[in-house]
Amino acid sequence: MASTFSKRGDEAARTNEAEIDKLHSKIGQLVVERDFLKRAWDR
C-alpha cells in the first residue's frame, strides 16, 4: 500500500526486474556452457 504513494516502489520494481533479467541471462549462459562441456566430455 505504501508503494502506491511513493516513487520508491516503482524504482524497486524496476531494479528487481533488471536483476531478474540479469540472472536469467546468466542462467542461459551457464546452461550453454554446461551443454558444451558435456558434449566435449562425451567425445
Secondary structure, DSSP 8 states (H G I E B T S, - for coil): -HHHHSSHHHHHHHHHHHHHHHHHHHHHHHHHHHHHHHHHHH-
